[in-house]
């Protein structure tokens, strides 16, 4: 098949949807499909992909996505593809995969990160007046209009958003659960990674190491995690360390750690290209997110055999059996429960059992399986279109 993937920015180093899109594109190409990426990014393409750069400039920066969608629509009209698969909100493609979830839910959960009702109301008002958000909502509404593309949700959580917000459900909405590509690493190399990262951050090998990975510290729940750390220390539980990995600004969080007198328990590493090494070094992945359509880092952690604790606001929680291969906690703000679960995972025998069970999820959360399912949807859509075009 000749497949166009439409994504405004195609910079896989950013992580998230862009990393996933590159993995999908290259796996499709490896299966013999002709893959074209339609994007504003001006970069040399991998040899197995064809890149089409769409000018992204506009006088009003908040309308950049709308300009990209308009120009992409014109570009695609002039060309023939078997499948147009959009990650950005293109209403004229065959499929739309909102890898970041739906904007309405994203905004609602962003408001929930505010610590008081007045702050939440202020955030709601600011978002309502935000030109960029209003433009993106218009684009999303157009995608969900009657007769629009098939919606491929990366989790049941996202599928429920489609029905709640737009009244759109199966069969137009299909769940193609998210996937990740995590290489299998020999045990000796895993141990090297573990010792190297711990030595770098002065964490003894026997100490419980918690790992938090995010580029949006507020949305992914670093504030309640810090309160959890304080709760643990006050209770007398001190044999642990937390590594915070990501490129967000740490200053406000460091100030709060100082106020609580617990700064020595937390290290901010900054961003890294060695996420897998950190997963191998850690004992537990903590992801108290306020919103995640289906977190890549949780799926990566499970694939690497790392017990994960996350929230019910994360689509990735759907593959975790609570108490079996990780824990799912209702809210990031349930600080007492977070502290309790972390303390439970200080038990090495429990961690080892959970680790083995997490490894059993590798194929279920793998990108190969994800692309298998995408390919089936694409083939079905092509066959349906072909059948409709046949004379009766």
N, C-alpha and C positions, 0 to 999 in steps of 0.2 A: 504493500500500500504506500501511496504517497501521502505523508502526514505532515501537517503544519501544526507546530506548537506555538501558541501566542502568549507571550509573557513580556510585560513592559521592561523589566530589568532582568538580565540573564548574567548574574555575577555569582557563581556558585560559592565563592569564598564567604559570602554573606550568611550562608546557612539557610535553614528553613526551606521555603518553597522553591528558591532558586537552586539549591543543592539537589532537591528532589527532582526538579524538572530536568536538570542535566543527567541525573541517573536514569530517569525514564527515557530521555532522548537517546542516550547511548545504548541502552538495552534494546530499544526498538530497532535502532540501526544495526546492532549485532544480530538481530533476527532477520535481517534482509530488507527491512523497510527503508524507504527513502524519506529521511527526516529533515524537515526545514524548520528553523527557529526564527520566528518573527518577533523582533525586539528593538528597543532603542539603544541597546548596548553596542558600543563600537569596540569590538575585541576580535582577535583572531579566533576563528572557530576551531574546535577539535576536528581532526581530519575526517571523521565519519559523519559530520553534520554539515548542513548548508545553512549559513546565517543570512538573514535579510534585515538590514538595519533600517528602521523606520525613524525619520526625524522626530525627535521628542520635544523640541522647543515650542514654547508658547509664551505670549506676553504675560499671562497670569499663571504663575507657578502652581497654584492650587488646582488648575484645570489641566495639568500635564497628562494625567491618565485619560481624560476625555479626548484630548488631542491625539494621543496614541491610538485609542480605540477607533476614532474616526478615520485616521490615516491607514490603520491596519485593515479596516473594512474595505476601503478603496483599493488597497494593495491586493487583498484576497479576491475581490470581485474580478480582477483582471487576470486571475490565474486559476488553474484547476488543481484541486487536491481531492483525494478520496476522503480524507478526514481532516477537519479543522478542530483541534483540541485546544481550548483556551484555558489558561490559568488566570489571566487578567479578564475582567468582566466584559467579554465580547458577546453581544447578543445575537450575532448572525452565524456563529459556528455550529458544529454538530454536537459538541460536548463542552460543558463548562465544569471545571474542577476547582471550586473555591478552596484552595489549599490553606488559606488563612481563615476559613470559616466565613460566616455571613457578617456583613458590616454591622447590622443592627445588634447582633449578639456581642460583637467585639466592643461596640460603644457602651452597651449596657454593663458589660463586665469591667470595662475601664472605669466606669463610674463607681462600681463596687469597691475599687481599690482605695477610694478616698475614705479617710478615717472617721468622718462625722457626717451627719445628715446635711448640715449647711454646705459643707465642701462638696458633697455629692450633688446637691441642687445647683451649685455654682458650675460644676463640671458639666452637668446636663445642659445648662443654659449656654455655656461656651461652645459645646459641641453642636448645639442647634443652630448657632450663628456661623459655624465654621464653613467657609466656602468649599474647601476641599472635601470635607465629609458630605456635604449636601450634594456635590457633584458625583461622588462615588456612590451615594445612595441612589441617585437617578440612574446611573449605569447599571447598578445591581437590579433595580426594579425592572429595567428594560430586559435584562437577561431572563427574569422570572415571568415575563408576560406570557400569555397563552400563545402557544406555537413556537416558543423559544427552544433553546438547545436542551438536550438531555443533561441532567445535573448529576455529576459523579461526586458524591460525598465521601470524604476520607474517613468517616466514622458514623456510627448511628447518632451520635451527639449532633453532628452537622445535619444529618438527614432530618432529625427532629426540629432543628432550627428552620429548615426549609418549609416544613409543614406549619409550624407555629407562626412564622413571620409572613409567609407568602401563600399559605394554603396549598402548597405544591408537594405532592408525595409520590409514592410508587404508583405506576411504573415509570413515570418520568424521572423520578429521583432514584438513583441506584447507589448502594454503598459499595465502594471499592476501597476497602480498608487500607490505610496508609502502610507504607513499607520503607525499609532502610537497607542499605548495603553496608554490612559490617564484616570485614574479612575474618576468617578463622585464623587465630594466632596460636602457635605452639606454646605449651605451658611454660617452657623456659623463657620465651620472649615476654610472656605476660608478667612473669616474675621480675624480669629486667625492668619493664615499664614501671611496675609497682615500686621497686626499690629506688629507681631513678627519680621518679616524681616525689616520692616521700623524702628522699635525701635533699632534693632541690628546695623543698618547703619545710624541711626540718621537722618532719612528722615521723616518730618512731614506728617501726614495722608492726608492732603489736598494738598500736593505738587505733581506736575506732575512727576511721576517716569518712566523713560525710562529704558528698560532692553536690554542688549546686551549679548548674550550667545554664546561662541565659544571657541575652543581650538587652532585655527589657526587665530590669530588676523589679520595678514596681508591679508590672502585670504578672510576673512569674512568682511573686510572693516572697521576695526577700525580707520585707519588713516583718511580716508575721513569723518568718523563720528566725529572725534575730530575737524576737520575743520568746520563741521556743527555746533558743539557746540559753537565754537568761533564765527561763523556768528550770531548765536542766541543771544549770550551775547552782541556782538557789537551793535546789533540792539535794545538792551534794554530789551530783553526777558530773564528773569533770574529766574523765578519761576519754576524751574525744577531741577531734579538730574538724573544722569546716573549711573547705576550699570553695571560694566563689570564683567561678571562671566565666568571663564575658567582658564585652567592651563598653558596658554602661558606666556612667560616672559613679564612683563609690563614695564620694565625699560625705554626703548626707548620712549614709549608712555607717560609715566609719565614725562619724560624730555620735550617732546613737549607741554604737558599741562602746565608745568611751564613756558616755553618760551612764551606761549600765555596768561599767567596770568589767566587761567581758571581751575586750578587744583581743586579748591573747589567744582566744579560742578560734579566731577567724582570720583567714588569709585571703586577700584579694589578689588573684594572679594576673588579671588582665585577660585579653583575648588569647586564643591559642589555635594553632592548626593541628594540635596533637590531642584532640578530644578523646580518642580511643585510649591513649596512654593514661589519661586521667581516669577513665572508666576502669582500667585495669588496676590502678593504684588505690581506688576507693573501695570501701566496704559497703556503702549504701548510697544510692542516688536519691536526693531529696528534691522534690519538684512541687512545691505548694502553690501551684498556679491558680490565678483567678480565672484564666481562660486559655485554653489550648484546643484547637480543633482535633488535633491528634499529634501530640508532641514527638518530634523526631528523637530528642535526646532520651526520652523514656524508652522508646523502642530500641534505640542503640544500647542503652543500659541493659535491658533484658536480653538482647542478643549477645551481649558480652558476659552474661551470667551475673549481673549485678542486681540484687534485690532493690526494688524501687518503691518509694512512697510518693503518692501523688493525690490529686483531688478528684472529686466527681465532675469538676469543670474541665476535664481533660479527656478527649476522645480516646487517648491511649489507655485510659483506665479500663476500657472494655475488654482488654486481653488479660488483665491482671485478676487472678482469683485471690480475693482478700485473705491474707494470712497464709497463702500457699506459695506464691512467688513474689509477693510484695504486699503492700497495704494501700487501700483506697480510703481516704478520709473525706468526709462530706465537704469541708470548707478549709481554706487556708487559715482562717481565723480561729479554728478549733485548736488553740495552742496547747491545751492540756493533753489532747489526744495525740498531737504530733510529738510531744515530749514522751508520752508513754510508748508510742511505737518505736521511737528512736532508741529508748532504753531497752526495749525488748530485743532489738537487733544488735545490742552489745553482746548477746549470746552467740558465740562463734558457731556452735552446732546448728542453731536455727538459721544463721546466715548461710552456712554450707548447704543445708537442705534447700533453702529458697534459691540459692544460686543454681543448683542442679535443675530445679524446676523451671527457672527462668530460661536456662539454655534450651530447654525443650520447646520454647516458643520461637526459636530462630526462624524456621521456615514460615511459620504463620505470620510473622511480622517482616518477612524479607521482601526486598524490592522485586526480586524475580517473580514471586507470587503476585505482587501488585500489578506488574506489567502483564503477566498472564491474563489477569482479569480485565485489564484495560484493552488488551488485544481482542479478547472475546467480544467486548462491547463494540469496539470499532468494526470488527468483521460483521457483526449482526446488523449494525446501522448501514453498512455498505450493501449488504445483501437485501435488506428491506428496501432501500432506495432503488436498487437494481430491479427488484420484483415489481415495484410500483411503476417503473418506467416501461415495463414490458406491455405490448399491446394485448388487450383482452381478447 
